[in-house]
Amino acid sequence: MSRQKQPTRSQVKRKGARKIGLDEYRRRRRELMAMMEAGSIAIVAGATEKYRNADVTYPFRQDSDFHYLTGFDEPDAVFVLVPGRAHGESILFCRERDDEHERWHGDITGPERVMQLHGMDDAFPLSDIDDILPGLIEGRTRLYYAMGQDRDFDVQVIDWVKMIDSSNDPGSEPPGEFVQLEQYLHELRLFKSAAEIELMQLAADATARGHIRIMQCVEPGMLEYELEAELTHEFAMNGARSAAYPSIVGGGNNACVLHYIRNSDVLCDGDLVLVDAGGEYENYACDFTRTFPVNGRFAEPQARVYEIVLEAQAAAIDRIAPGNTWNEPHEAAMRVITRGLISLGILEGDPETLFTEAAYQPYCMHKTGHWLGLDVHDVGDYQVNGEWRVFEEGMVTTVEPGLYFPADLLQVPECYRGIGIRIEDDVLVTRAGNRVLTHAVPRTIQDIEALMARGEGS
C-alpha cells in the first residue's frame, strides 16, 4: 500500500499548533452578515465551564458555532454581530482581567486585548452585558439566534427583549422577528476552507499514528482501556490534545455494541477488536475506525466478513464526487452488504429486492457516513427541499459501513456470531473527486497483518 509520508514527531513539535488566521475569522463574519437581513443583529453564546463533581470541572471545550466565528476559546463570552453599526460590527463580551483568578487558573485575555488578538471591532466586560446589549438589540428588525440550545441563555435573551418592549422611551422597539441562526451559519460551516482542511489533515495524521501504534502493540490478555491509553498518548504527542469523542475499543462481542465505551474487558486470543477513535486538532475532529485481530491474524470467518465490509467501503468512497448525492455512497455500500449477506448464507433471495426492502438493517443499522468538521457529527443539511444533497467541493464526510453479528443472533451461522466489523475513513470532496484524509492506516487484510507482524518483531 502506497502511503504519503507523515511528518516526524520532532517536526510537529517544532512547527507548533496550526491555527486559523484572523483574516479567515473576519471573512466568516462578513459572509454571515451578507446572509442576514438589513437592520438585524446576531447573538452567539460561548460555552461555560461545567462541573464534573464538587469543585472539579470538565475540560473546557468552546461551542463550535462560537469558535467558528471568533476563534476565542475562553468560557463565559458572548459574541454579537451588528451589520452596519457605525462603531463596529463585531462585538465580544468576555471576562475581565483578574490578578487573583489568574494566579490560580492562568491568563485571561480581557476586553482590551481581545480586540487586537481576535480582530474584534469592539469589546466589553461580560459584567456589563445587561447594560449594553439591550441597546444593541433595540430598533433591530430581526434577531438571529440559536433558540433552544441553551435554556439559561434563552431566558436571558428573552428578558432583554422584554426589557426593550416594556421601555417607555420614545421609539423603543424590540425585534419583530426571531430567526434561527443555524440555517445560515451551519451552511457556511459545511464547506471547509483550505486552512480548515489542513487542520483536519493534522487531526487525521495524529489519529493515524495512534491506530498504527495500537495495531503494533496489541496482544491477547491486554485490557481494552490499555489500547485506549496508547491511542490517547499518541494523539497528544502529535498535537491532538484530546480525543474528538469517547473512544470505542470493543473486543469480541463488544464490537457489536455500536457506541460501546466501557472499554474494560480483556482482549482475547482469536477475537477481533473494533477501535473507533479520532483525535481533535485545534477543535477539528477526526472520526476513524479500524477492526483488526488481537493475535495479528484474521480467522477465515472473520476474513470473509471483513472483505465484505471493505468492498462496501470502497464502493461508497467511489461515489463521493461533485454532482453525486449524499445518499449514493450509502446505497452503493448497502448493495455490497446485501450481496455479502447472501454469500454468507444469512439472507436469501434476489439482491435488488432485498436491498430495496432494507433486509440488511438487522446487521448494519446505521448510515454509511455523516458530515465531519468542528463537530464529529458536523452541521449541515443532508436533504434540501426533500432531495438528497449534492456533493460539492470542500465538504467532508465519513464513510463507515459495518456488519454486526452479536453472539445471541441465532439466525446467523455460528461461525460468524460475536463478530462486529466497521471500517471508517474521512473523505474530502475535491474538484476532481475525493481525497481520503485518513489514508495512512492500512485497510486490507494483507496490509494489516503485515503491519501487525512488524510490530511483533520490534
C-alpha positions as CSV (number, residue, x, y, z in Angstrom):
1,M,0.0,0.0,0.0
2,S,1.4,3.4,-1.0
3,R,1.1,5.9,1.7
4,Q,2.1,9.6,2.0
5,K,5.0,10.1,4.4
6,Q,3.9,11.7,7.7
7,P,5.9,14.4,9.5
8,T,8.1,13.2,12.3
9,R,7.1,14.0,15.9
10,S,10.0,16.4,16.2
11,Q,8.8,18.3,13.1
12,V,5.3,18.5,14.6
13,K,6.7,20.0,17.8
14,R,9.0,22.5,16.0
15,K,6.1,23.8,13.9
16,G,3.8,24.2,16.9
17,A,0.0,24.1,16.6
18,R,-1.5,25.4,13.4
19,K,-4.4,27.9,13.8
20,I,-7.0,29.6,11.7
21,G,-5.8,33.2,10.9
22,L,-7.6,36.4,11.8
23,D,-8.4,37.2,8.2
24,E,-10.4,34.0,7.9
25,Y,-12.5,34.7,11.0
26,R,-13.2,38.1,9.6
27,R,-14.2,36.6,6.3
28,R,-16.6,34.2,8.0
29,R,-18.3,37.1,9.9
30,R,-18.6,39.1,6.6
31,E,-20.2,36.0,4.9
32,L,-22.7,35.6,7.7
33,M,-23.6,39.3,7.7
34,A,-24.1,39.1,3.9
35,M,-26.8,36.4,4.6
36,M,-28.6,38.5,7.2
37,E,-31.4,40.9,6.5
38,A,-30.7,44.6,6.8
39,G,-31.3,46.1,10.2
40,S,-30.7,42.8,12.0
41,I,-28.5,41.5,14.8
42,A,-27.0,38.1,15.6
43,I,-26.1,36.8,19.1
44,V,-24.0,33.7,19.7
45,A,-23.2,32.5,23.3
46,G,-20.0,30.8,24.1
47,A,-19.7,27.7,26.3
48,T,-19.5,27.8,30.0
49,E,-17.4,25.6,32.3
50,K,-19.3,22.5,33.6
51,Y,-18.7,20.9,36.9
52,R,-17.8,17.2,37.0
53,N,-18.0,16.9,40.7
54,A,-17.5,19.2,43.7
55,D,-15.1,21.9,42.5
56,V,-13.7,19.9,39.6
57,T,-14.7,21.0,36.1
58,Y,-14.7,19.0,32.9
59,P,-12.0,20.0,30.4
60,F,-13.4,23.2,28.7
61,R,-14.3,23.0,25.0
62,Q,-15.7,26.0,23.2
63,D,-19.1,25.9,21.5
64,S,-18.4,25.1,17.8
65,D,-20.5,27.9,16.3
66,F,-18.9,30.5,18.6
67,H,-15.4,29.2,17.8
68,Y,-16.1,29.3,14.1
69,L,-16.9,33.0,14.2
70,T,-14.4,34.2,16.8
71,G,-11.6,31.7,17.4
72,F,-11.9,32.8,21.1
73,D,-11.6,29.8,23.4
74,E,-12.3,31.1,26.9
75,P,-15.5,30.4,28.8
76,D,-18.2,32.9,29.6
77,A,-18.3,35.0,26.5
78,V,-21.0,36.3,24.1
79,F,-20.4,37.3,20.5
80,V,-22.7,39.9,18.8
81,L,-22.7,40.8,15.1
82,V,-24.5,44.1,14.1
83,P,-24.2,44.7,10.4
84,G,-23.9,48.4,9.6
85,R,-23.1,49.6,13.2
86,A,-21.0,52.7,12.9
87,H,-18.8,51.9,15.9
88,G,-18.0,48.4,14.8
89,E,-20.0,45.4,13.6
90,S,-18.3,42.6,15.6
91,I,-18.5,42.8,19.4
92,L,-17.3,40.5,22.1
93,F,-18.4,40.4,25.7
94,C,-15.8,38.5,27.8
95,R,-14.3,38.2,31.3
96,E,-12.2,41.0,32.7
97,R,-8.6,40.5,33.8
98,D,-8.3,39.4,37.4
99,D,-4.9,39.0,39.1
100,E,-6.1,36.7,41.8
101,H,-8.0,34.5,39.4
102,E,-5.1,34.4,37.0
103,R,-2.7,33.4,39.8
104,W,-4.7,30.3,40.4
105,H,-6.1,29.5,36.9
106,G,-4.0,31.2,34.3
107,D,-4.2,34.1,31.9
108,I,-7.4,35.8,30.9
109,T,-7.4,37.8,27.7
110,G,-9.8,40.6,28.8
111,P,-11.7,43.1,26.6
112,E,-8.7,45.3,25.9
113,R,-6.6,42.6,24.3
114,V,-9.4,40.6,22.7
115,M,-9.8,43.3,20.0
116,Q,-6.2,43.0,18.9
117,L,-5.8,39.3,19.3
118,H,-9.1,38.2,17.8
119,G,-9.9,41.0,15.4
120,M,-12.9,42.4,17.1
121,D,-14.3,45.9,16.4
122,D,-15.4,46.4,20.0
123,A,-15.3,44.5,23.3
124,F,-16.8,44.9,26.8
125,P,-16.7,43.1,30.1
126,L,-19.3,40.4,30.4
127,S,-20.5,42.0,33.6
128,D,-21.7,45.0,31.6
129,I,-23.8,42.9,29.1
130,D,-27.2,43.7,30.7
131,D,-26.5,47.4,30.4
132,I,-25.1,47.3,26.8
133,L,-26.7,44.5,24.8
134,P,-30.4,45.6,25.1
135,G,-29.3,48.9,23.5
136,L,-27.7,47.0,20.6
137,I,-30.8,44.9,20.1
138,E,-33.2,47.9,20.3
139,G,-34.5,49.0,17.0
140,R,-33.3,45.9,15.1
141,T,-36.0,44.3,13.0
142,R,-34.6,40.7,13.2
143,L,-32.7,38.9,15.9
144,Y,-30.7,35.9,14.6
145,Y,-30.2,33.4,17.5
146,A,-30.0,29.7,18.1
147,M,-33.1,29.4,20.3
148,G,-33.3,26.1,22.2
149,Q,-29.7,25.2,22.5
150,D,-29.0,26.8,25.9
151,R,-32.1,27.3,28.1
152,D,-30.5,29.6,30.6
153,F,-29.2,31.9,27.8
154,D,-32.6,31.7,26.1
155,V,-34.2,33.2,29.2
156,Q,-31.6,36.0,29.2
157,V,-32.2,36.9,25.6
158,I,-36.0,36.9,26.1
159,D,-35.5,39.1,29.2
160,W,-33.5,41.7,27.2
161,V,-36.3,41.7,24.5
162,K,-38.9,42.2,27.2
163,M,-36.9,45.0,28.7
164,I,-37.0,46.8,25.4
165,D,-40.7,46.1,24.9
166,S,-41.6,47.5,28.3
167,S,-39.5,50.6,28.0
168,N,-41.2,54.0,28.0
169,D,-38.6,55.6,25.8
170,P,-39.9,57.0,22.6
171,G,-39.2,54.8,19.6
172,S,-38.0,51.9,21.7
173,E,-38.9,48.8,19.7
174,P,-37.8,45.2,20.1
175,P,-37.0,42.9,17.1
176,G,-40.2,42.0,15.3
177,E,-38.9,38.5,14.4
178,F,-36.6,35.9,15.8
179,V,-34.7,33.9,13.1
180,Q,-32.9,30.6,13.7
181,L,-29.2,31.4,13.2
182,E,-28.2,27.8,12.4
183,Q,-29.8,27.7,8.9
184,Y,-27.3,30.3,7.8
185,L,-24.3,29.7,10.0
186,H,-24.3,25.9,9.5
187,E,-24.4,26.3,5.7
188,L,-21.2,28.2,6.0
189,R,-19.6,25.6,8.2
190,L,-20.4,22.8,5.8
191,F,-17.8,24.0,3.3
192,K,-14.3,23.7,4.6
193,S,-11.6,26.2,3.6
194,A,-8.0,25.3,2.8
195,A,-7.0,26.2,6.4
196,E,-9.7,24.0,7.9
197,I,-8.7,21.1,5.6
198,E,-5.1,21.5,6.8
199,L,-6.2,21.2,10.5
200,M,-8.4,18.2,9.6
201,Q,-5.5,16.6,7.9
202,L,-3.4,17.1,11.0
203,A,-6.1,15.6,13.1
204,A,-6.1,12.7,10.7
205,D,-2.3,12.3,10.8
206,A,-2.3,12.2,14.7
207,T,-5.2,9.7,14.6
208,A,-3.3,7.5,12.1
209,R,-0.3,7.4,14.3
210,G,-2.4,6.3,17.2
211,H,-4.1,3.5,15.3
212,I,-0.8,2.3,13.8
213,R,0.7,2.2,17.3
214,I,-2.1,0.0,18.7
215,M,-2.0,-2.4,15.8
216,Q,1.6,-3.0,16.5
217,C,1.4,-3.3,20.3
218,V,-1.9,-5.2,20.9
219,E,-1.6,-8.7,22.3
220,P,-4.0,-11.2,23.9
221,G,-4.6,-10.5,27.6
222,M,-4.4,-6.7,27.3
223,L,-7.4,-4.8,28.6
224,E,-9.4,-2.6,26.2
225,Y,-8.6,0.5,28.1
226,E,-4.8,-0.2,27.7
227,L,-5.3,0.2,24.0
228,E,-7.2,3.4,24.6
229,A,-4.3,4.7,26.7
230,E,-1.9,4.0,23.8
231,L,-4.2,5.9,21.5
232,T,-4.5,8.9,23.8
233,H,-0.8,9.1,24.2
234,E,-0.1,9.1,20.5
235,F,-2.9,11.6,19.7
236,A,-1.5,14.1,22.2
237,M,2.2,13.6,21.2
238,N,1.2,14.6,17.7
239,G,-0.8,17.7,18.5
240,A,-4.3,16.3,19.1
241,R,-4.5,17.2,22.7
242,S,-7.8,15.2,23.3
243,A,-10.0,12.7,21.6
244,A,-12.8,14.1,19.5
245,Y,-15.3,11.8,21.2
246,P,-15.2,8.9,23.8
247,S,-13.0,6.2,22.2
248,I,-14.7,2.9,21.4
249,V,-12.4,-0.1,22.0
250,G,-14.6,-3.2,21.7
251,G,-13.0,-6.7,21.7
252,G,-15.0,-9.7,20.5
253,N,-18.8,-9.4,21.0
254,N,-18.3,-5.8,22.4
255,A,-17.7,-4.7,18.8
256,C,-21.4,-5.4,18.1
257,V,-22.4,-2.6,20.5
258,L,-22.3,0.5,18.3
259,H,-21.4,3.0,21.0
260,Y,-19.5,0.8,23.4
261,I,-17.3,3.0,25.6
262,R,-16.8,0.9,28.8
263,N,-13.5,-0.4,27.4
264,S,-12.9,-2.6,30.5
265,D,-12.8,-6.2,29.2
266,V,-9.9,-8.4,28.4
267,L,-8.8,-8.7,24.7
268,C,-8.9,-12.4,23.9
269,D,-6.8,-14.6,21.6
270,G,-8.8,-15.3,18.4
271,D,-11.1,-12.3,18.7
272,L,-11.2,-9.1,16.6
273,V,-11.1,-5.7,18.3
274,L,-13.0,-2.7,16.8
275,V,-11.5,0.6,17.6
276,D,-13.5,3.7,16.7
277,A,-11.4,6.7,17.9
278,G,-10.2,10.0,16.5
279,G,-8.1,12.9,17.7
280,E,-9.2,16.6,17.8
281,Y,-6.7,19.1,16.5
282,E,-7.5,22.8,17.2
283,N,-11.2,21.9,17.6
284,Y,-11.4,20.0,14.3
285,A,-12.3,16.3,14.6
286,C,-11.2,13.1,13.0
287,D,-13.6,10.2,13.1
288,F,-12.0,6.9,12.3
289,T,-12.4,3.1,12.8
290,R,-10.3,0.0,12.1
291,T,-11.1,-3.6,13.1
292,F,-8.2,-6.0,13.4
293,P,-7.3,-9.4,15.1
294,V,-6.0,-9.3,18.6
295,N,-3.4,-12.0,17.7
296,G,-2.4,-10.5,14.4
297,R,-4.1,-13.0,12.1
298,F,-7.7,-13.0,10.7
299,A,-9.5,-16.3,11.1
300,E,-11.3,-17.4,7.9
301,P,-14.9,-16.5,9.0
302,Q,-13.6,-13.1,10.2
303,A,-11.8,-12.5,6.9
304,R,-15.0,-13.3,4.9
305,V,-17.0,-10.7,6.8
306,Y,-14.1,-8.2,6.7
307,E,-13.8,-8.4,2.9
308,I,-17.5,-7.7,2.5
309,V,-17.2,-4.5,4.6
310,L,-14.0,-3.4,2.9
311,E,-15.7,-3.8,-0.5
312,A,-18.7,-1.9,0.7
313,Q,-16.5,1.0,1.9
314,A,-14.6,1.1,-1.4
315,A,-17.9,1.2,-3.3
316,A,-19.1,4.1,-1.2
317,I,-15.9,6.1,-1.5
318,D,-16.0,5.7,-5.3
319,R,-19.4,7.5,-5.2
320,I,-18.1,10.6,-3.4
321,A,-17.6,13.3,-6.1
322,P,-19.1,16.6,-7.0
323,G,-22.5,16.2,-8.6
324,N,-23.3,12.9,-6.8
325,T,-25.8,12.9,-4.0
326,W,-25.1,12.3,-0.3
327,N,-27.1,9.1,-0.2
328,E,-25.3,7.5,-3.2
329,P,-22.4,6.2,-1.1
330,H,-24.8,4.6,1.3
331,E,-26.8,2.9,-1.4
332,A,-23.6,1.6,-3.1
333,A,-22.3,0.2,0.2
334,M,-25.6,-1.4,1.2
335,R,-25.9,-3.1,-2.2
336,V,-22.5,-4.7,-1.5
337,I,-23.5,-5.6,2.1
338,T,-26.7,-7.2,0.8
339,R,-24.8,-9.4,-1.7
340,G,-22.3,-10.2,1.0
341,L,-25.0,-11.3,3.4
342,I,-26.4,-13.7,0.7
343,S,-22.9,-15.1,0.2
344,L,-22.6,-15.8,4.0
345,G,-25.9,-17.7,3.9
346,I,-27.6,-15.1,6.2
347,L,-30.0,-13.7,3.5
348,E,-31.8,-15.5,0.7
349,G,-33.5,-14.0,-2.4
350,D,-33.0,-11.5,-5.1
351,P,-30.2,-9.0,-4.2
352,E,-32.0,-5.9,-5.6
353,T,-35.3,-6.9,-3.9
354,L,-33.6,-7.5,-0.6
355,F,-31.7,-4.1,-0.9
356,T,-35.0,-2.3,-1.7
357,E,-36.6,-3.9,1.4
358,A,-33.6,-2.9,3.5
359,A,-33.2,-6.6,4.6
360,Y,-29.6,-5.7,5.6
361,Q,-30.7,-3.5,8.5
362,P,-30.6,-6.0,11.3
363,Y,-26.9,-6.4,10.6
364,C,-26.0,-2.9,9.5
365,M,-28.4,-0.5,11.2
366,H,-26.6,2.9,10.6
367,K,-26.0,5.2,7.7
368,T,-22.7,4.9,5.9
369,G,-21.5,8.4,6.8
370,H,-22.1,11.8,8.2
371,W,-20.6,15.3,7.8
372,L,-17.4,16.0,9.7
373,G,-15.7,19.2,10.9
374,L,-15.7,21.2,14.2
375,D,-18.2,18.6,15.4
376,V,-17.8,14.8,15.0
377,H,-21.4,14.7,13.7
378,D,-21.0,18.0,12.0
379,V,-23.6,20.5,11.0
380,G,-25.2,20.7,7.5
381,D,-28.4,19.5,5.9
382,Y,-28.4,16.1,4.2
383,Q,-31.5,17.0,2.2
384,V,-32.5,20.2,0.5
385,N,-36.2,20.7,-0.4
386,G,-36.8,17.0,0.2
387,E,-34.0,15.9,-2.1
388,W,-30.7,14.4,-1.1
389,R,-27.9,17.0,-1.1
390,V,-25.4,17.1,-3.9
391,F,-21.7,16.8,-3.0
392,E,-19.7,19.9,-3.6
393,E,-16.0,20.7,-3.3
394,G,-14.9,21.4,0.3
395,M,-17.4,19.1,2.1
396,V,-16.0,16.3,4.4
397,T,-17.9,13.1,5.1
398,T,-17.1,9.9,6.9
399,V,-17.5,6.5,5.2
400,E,-18.2,3.8,7.7
401,P,-20.1,0.7,6.7
402,G,-20.2,-2.2,9.1
403,L,-21.6,-5.7,9.8
404,Y,-22.6,-6.8,13.3
405,F,-23.4,-10.3,14.4
406,P,-24.0,-10.4,18.2
407,A,-23.3,-13.7,19.9
408,D,-27.0,-14.2,20.6
409,L,-28.2,-13.7,17.0
410,L,-29.3,-17.2,16.3
411,Q,-30.3,-16.7,12.7
412,V,-26.6,-16.2,11.8
413,P,-24.4,-19.2,11.3
414,E,-22.5,-20.0,14.4
415,C,-19.0,-19.2,12.9
416,Y,-20.0,-15.6,12.5
417,R,-21.6,-14.9,15.8
418,G,-19.7,-12.5,18.0
419,I,-18.1,-10.7,15.0
420,G,-18.5,-7.0,14.7
421,I,-16.6,-5.1,11.9
422,R,-16.6,-1.4,10.9
423,I,-14.1,0.3,8.7
424,E,-14.3,4.1,8.7
425,D,-12.3,6.8,6.9
426,D,-12.7,10.6,6.5
427,V,-13.2,11.8,2.9
428,L,-12.8,15.3,1.4
429,V,-14.8,16.2,-1.7
430,T,-12.4,17.7,-4.2
431,R,-12.9,19.4,-7.5
432,A,-11.8,16.2,-9.3
433,G,-13.4,13.6,-7.0
434,N,-12.3,12.9,-3.4
435,R,-9.3,12.6,-1.1
436,V,-9.2,10.2,1.8
437,L,-7.7,12.2,4.7
438,T,-7.1,9.1,6.8
439,H,-5.3,7.1,4.1
440,A,-2.2,6.4,6.1
441,V,-3.6,3.4,8.1
442,P,-3.8,0.0,6.3
443,R,-7.3,-1.2,5.3
444,T,-6.7,-4.5,3.6
445,I,-6.2,-7.8,5.5
446,Q,-2.8,-8.3,3.9
447,D,-1.5,-4.9,4.9
448,I,-3.0,-5.0,8.4
449,E,-1.4,-8.4,9.1
450,A,1.9,-7.2,7.7
451,L,1.9,-4.1,9.9
452,M,1.0,-6.2,13.0
453,A,3.7,-8.7,12.2
454,R,6.3,-5.9,12.1
455,G,5.1,-4.7,15.4
456,E,5.6,-8.2,17.0
457,G,9.2,-8.2,16.0
458,S,10.0,-4.6,17.1
